[in-house]
Amino acid sequence: MSVGDDDVGIRYADVFVVVREGEPGPGPNDWEVNLRTCDQHRLEPGEHDLTLEAADGSHLEGRALLRFSDGTRHLFRGDSHLAGYDDPA
């Protein structure tokens, strides 16, 4: 995973996505990423460009706001289109 230009070693991550009834995919703020880093990792408050590669090789990218961080646990809330979620394979 990368946060901006910074590669981040992760221990565990979840991506939560909401697709509202009648919509073709998630809205700009209908997704979030909850992750745990391997080591202490300071992240600045504000917006970050996230790039994730899942275990199955798929890629997700989007801009998100850092909502919480204690150094090892970080919660981001989507603030843009989540590229890769609804893109054709």
Contacts in CASP RR format, 6 or more apart in sequence:
PFRMAT RR
TARGET T0000
AUTHOR 0000-0000-0000
METHOD contacts of the structure
MODEL  1
MSVGDDDVGIRYADVFVVVREGEPGPGPNDWEVNLRTCDQHRLEPGEHDL
TLEAADGSHLEGRALLRFSDGTRHLFRGDSHLAGYDDPA
1 7 0 8 1.000
1 8 0 8 1.000
1 9 0 8 1.000
1 10 0 8 1.000
1 13 0 8 1.000
1 35 0 8 1.000
1 50 0 8 1.000
1 51 0 8 1.000
1 52 0 8 1.000
1 53 0 8 1.000
2 8 0 8 1.000
2 49 0 8 1.000
2 50 0 8 1.000
2 51 0 8 1.000
3 43 0 8 1.000
3 48 0 8 1.000
3 49 0 8 1.000
3 50 0 8 1.000
4 48 0 8 1.000
4 49 0 8 1.000
4 50 0 8 1.000
4 51 0 8 1.000
8 35 0 8 1.000
8 37 0 8 1.000
8 41 0 8 1.000
9 37 0 8 1.000
9 38 0 8 1.000
9 39 0 8 1.000
9 41 0 8 1.000
10 35 0 8 1.000
10 36 0 8 1.000
10 37 0 8 1.000
10 38 0 8 1.000
11 36 0 8 1.000
11 37 0 8 1.000
11 38 0 8 1.000
11 72 0 8 1.000
12 35 0 8 1.000
12 36 0 8 1.000
13 33 0 8 1.000
13 34 0 8 1.000
13 35 0 8 1.000
13 36 0 8 1.000
13 52 0 8 1.000
14 33 0 8 1.000
14 34 0 8 1.000
14 35 0 8 1.000
15 31 0 8 1.000
15 32 0 8 1.000
15 33 0 8 1.000
15 52 0 8 1.000
15 60 0 8 1.000
16 31 0 8 1.000
16 32 0 8 1.000
16 33 0 8 1.000
16 34 0 8 1.000
17 26 0 8 1.000
17 30 0 8 1.000
17 31 0 8 1.000
17 82 0 8 1.000
17 85 0 8 1.000
18 26 0 8 1.000
18 27 0 8 1.000
18 30 0 8 1.000
18 31 0 8 1.000
19 25 0 8 1.000
19 26 0 8 1.000
19 30 0 8 1.000
20 27 0 8 1.000
20 30 0 8 1.000
24 86 0 8 1.000
25 85 0 8 1.000
25 86 0 8 1.000
26 82 0 8 1.000
26 85 0 8 1.000
26 86 0 8 1.000
27 81 0 8 1.000
27 82 0 8 1.000
28 78 0 8 1.000
28 79 0 8 1.000
28 80 0 8 1.000
28 81 0 8 1.000
29 77 0 8 1.000
29 78 0 8 1.000
29 79 0 8 1.000
30 78 0 8 1.000
31 64 0 8 1.000
31 77 0 8 1.000
31 78 0 8 1.000
31 82 0 8 1.000
31 85 0 8 1.000
32 64 0 8 1.000
32 67 0 8 1.000
32 75 0 8 1.000
32 76 0 8 1.000
32 77 0 8 1.000
32 78 0 8 1.000
33 50 0 8 1.000
33 52 0 8 1.000
33 64 0 8 1.000
33 74 0 8 1.000
33 75 0 8 1.000
33 76 0 8 1.000
33 78 0 8 1.000
34 73 0 8 1.000
34 74 0 8 1.000
34 75 0 8 1.000
34 76 0 8 1.000
35 73 0 8 1.000
35 74 0 8 1.000
35 76 0 8 1.000
36 72 0 8 1.000
36 73 0 8 1.000
36 74 0 8 1.000
37 71 0 8 1.000
37 72 0 8 1.000
37 74 0 8 1.000
39 72 0 8 1.000
40 71 0 8 1.000
40 72 0 8 1.000
41 71 0 8 1.000
41 72 0 8 1.000
41 74 0 8 1.000
42 69 0 8 1.000
42 71 0 8 1.000
43 66 0 8 1.000
43 69 0 8 1.000
43 71 0 8 1.000
43 74 0 8 1.000
44 66 0 8 1.000
45 66 0 8 1.000
45 69 0 8 1.000
46 65 0 8 1.000
46 66 0 8 1.000
47 63 0 8 1.000
47 64 0 8 1.000
47 65 0 8 1.000
47 66 0 8 1.000
47 79 0 8 1.000
48 63 0 8 1.000
48 64 0 8 1.000
48 65 0 8 1.000
48 66 0 8 1.000
48 76 0 8 1.000
49 61 0 8 1.000
49 62 0 8 1.000
49 63 0 8 1.000
50 60 0 8 1.000
50 61 0 8 1.000
50 62 0 8 1.000
50 63 0 8 1.000
50 64 0 8 1.000
50 76 0 8 1.000
51 59 0 8 1.000
51 60 0 8 1.000
51 61 0 8 1.000
51 62 0 8 1.000
52 59 0 8 1.000
52 60 0 8 1.000
52 61 0 8 1.000
53 59 0 8 1.000
54 60 0 8 1.000
58 84 0 8 1.000
59 84 0 8 1.000
60 82 0 8 1.000
60 83 0 8 1.000
60 84 0 8 1.000
60 85 0 8 1.000
61 82 0 8 1.000
61 83 0 8 1.000
61 84 0 8 1.000
62 78 0 8 1.000
62 80 0 8 1.000
62 81 0 8 1.000
62 82 0 8 1.000
62 83 0 8 1.000
63 78 0 8 1.000
63 79 0 8 1.000
63 80 0 8 1.000
64 76 0 8 1.000
64 77 0 8 1.000
64 78 0 8 1.000
64 79 0 8 1.000
64 80 0 8 1.000
65 76 0 8 1.000
65 77 0 8 1.000
65 78 0 8 1.000
65 79 0 8 1.000
66 74 0 8 1.000
66 75 0 8 1.000
66 76 0 8 1.000
67 75 0 8 1.000
67 76 0 8 1.000
67 77 0 8 1.000
68 74 0 8 1.000
68 75 0 8 1.000
69 75 0 8 1.000
END
